[in-house]
């Protein structure tokens, strides 16, 4: 099929959200101009097995220096689907996250939590023929941010996907079930209420590995009425 459906406002966050302060600085002040999809939007990068190494999807291994990373091991798995429910094969899925103490390896993150010398906090994989991906990682910790007084981000993992064309490019965040910080988080709450559950992973006992790691399932839909909300 040619082209892509329009983004659905009922499942996407607003471009400027009063509760999320930085959107007022970067969000557009004038109405957006719609342009027809061209080859530049409907085509995109193509990936294969050669783009990733054997440890790229194992965040407990790819940053090791002198031992095991600290924290709770978890498996995150799911399927990437297009707007028609078809699997998106051979597409790059990238993740990045804070460590178990809630700190990123980034010069801008200077809050008083320890870095983990054995955890880099990023990984990538390419989806298989059924659109499936799988990561082994450490459950990220909550961390403070300066959006408002006593502001804390819920535990989350950032996802970046290319899809089948640049028009289906998606950057989003995955949250964990039962997190009490979700209802207080302006970023999560910028998503329309009926679509917020699409950003919360489901605990998956079937994919859990006994005596090793709990598992969570997070399916991602690129565009369409069931699209996974993007990061505001």
HUBEL-V224602 format. One record per helix or strand of 2 or more residues. SS is the DSSP state (H for helix, E for strand). FROM is the first residue (numbers start at 1). LEN is the number of residues. Records with the same first field share a line. If there is no record, write none. Layout:
# HUBEL-V224602
SS=FROM-LEN ; FROM-LEN
This chain:
# HUBEL-V224602
H=23-4 ; 39-4 ; 49-3 ; 166-3 ; 182-3 ; 186-4 ; 193-7
E=73-9 ; 92-5 ; 122-5 ; 132-7 ; 143-3 ; 151-3 ; 156-6 ; 170-6 ; 202-2 ; 213-5 ; 220-2
